Amino acid sequence: MRDLLHFDSMITPKIVTLIYWLALALIALAGLFTLFAGEGGIVVRLLTVIIGVPLAMLGARIYCELIMVLFKINENIQRLADRN
């Protein structure tokens, strides 16, 4: 509890992981919705699912990794400060 109240440890990386998994689930559901209830021809819907869904998942992964990099930098800087 002390860590939470004094910001000695970060909870945001755990939240980012949860947000990532929720984003993947929503992207997959959107892909299914597009496939079965989307507008346009079947070819357009299939291409959207085959190309769009993996690209959206990749984008979500990159976004979450960029946020996590900031927290890793913070951890490394804290270690350096504690060493001195």
Backbone torsions as a table, in degrees:
resi	resn	phi	psi	omega
1	MET	NA	-35.5	180.0
2	ARG	-61.7	-40.3	179.6
3	ASP	-59.2	-40.4	-179.4
4	LEU	-68.1	-41.3	-176.3
5	LEU	-76.0	-25.7	-177.0
6	HIS	-110.1	9.5	177.5
7	PHE	57.6	34.2	176.0
8	ASP	-77.4	-25.7	174.5
9	SER	-132.2	152.3	-176.6
10	MET	-98.5	135.9	176.0
11	ILE	-98.3	-14.9	-176.9
12	THR	-59.5	-38.1	177.3
13	PRO	-58.5	-35.1	176.8
14	LYS	-68.6	-37.7	178.8
15	ILE	-68.7	-38.7	179.1
16	VAL	-62.0	-39.7	177.9
17	THR	-62.3	-43.8	178.0
18	LEU	-63.0	-43.5	179.0
19	ILE	-62.5	-38.3	178.8
20	TYR	-61.2	-47.9	-179.1
21	TRP	-66.5	-36.2	175.8
22	LEU	-65.7	-40.1	178.4
23	ALA	-62.8	-42.0	177.9
24	LEU	-61.6	-42.6	179.3
25	ALA	-63.7	-43.2	179.6
26	LEU	-67.1	-37.4	177.5
27	ILE	-64.8	-42.1	179.0
28	ALA	-64.3	-42.6	177.8
29	LEU	-64.1	-40.3	177.7
30	ALA	-63.5	-37.3	177.2
31	GLY	-63.9	-43.6	177.4
32	LEU	-64.5	-41.3	178.6
33	PHE	-62.3	-43.0	178.6
34	THR	-62.7	-39.9	-177.9
35	LEU	-65.6	-43.6	-173.0
36	PHE	-97.8	-24.1	-176.0
37	ALA	-129.7	7.9	-178.0
38	GLY	-75.4	169.0	178.6
39	GLU	-94.0	161.1	-179.9
40	GLY	97.5	177.8	-179.2
41	GLY	-74.7	167.7	-178.6
42	ILE	-63.6	-33.7	-179.7
43	VAL	-65.9	-43.8	179.5
44	VAL	-64.1	-42.1	179.5
45	ARG	-65.9	-41.0	178.3
46	LEU	-64.4	-43.5	178.2
47	LEU	-63.4	-37.7	177.3
48	THR	-61.6	-42.7	-179.7
49	VAL	-71.8	-42.4	-176.1
50	ILE	-70.8	-37.0	-176.9
51	ILE	-101.1	-45.6	-173.5
52	GLY	-68.5	-43.8	-177.6
53	VAL	-63.6	-49.5	177.7
54	PRO	-62.1	-36.5	177.8
55	LEU	-66.0	-39.9	177.3
56	ALA	-65.5	-39.5	177.6
57	MET	-65.4	-40.5	177.2
58	LEU	-63.7	-42.4	177.9
59	GLY	-62.3	-41.2	177.6
60	ALA	-63.9	-40.5	-179.8
61	ARG	-64.7	-45.6	-179.7
62	ILE	-62.9	-43.7	179.5
63	TYR	-59.9	-47.5	-180.0
64	CYS	-66.6	-37.4	178.4
65	GLU	-65.9	-37.1	177.6
66	LEU	-63.4	-39.8	176.6
67	ILE	-64.9	-42.7	-179.4
68	MET	-65.0	-33.0	178.2
69	VAL	-60.4	-39.4	178.5
70	LEU	-60.8	-39.9	179.9
71	PHE	-72.4	-34.0	175.8
72	LYS	-66.3	-39.5	176.3
73	ILE	-60.9	-43.9	177.9
74	ASN	-59.3	-44.4	178.9
75	GLU	-60.7	-44.5	-179.1
76	ASN	-66.4	-38.5	177.5
77	ILE	-65.8	-39.3	177.3
78	GLN	-63.4	-40.6	177.6
79	ARG	-61.9	-42.5	177.8
80	LEU	-63.4	-41.5	179.5
81	ALA	-66.5	-37.1	179.7
82	ASP	-70.0	-28.6	-178.6
83	ARG	-69.1	-31.8	-177.4
84	ASN	-88.7	NA	NA
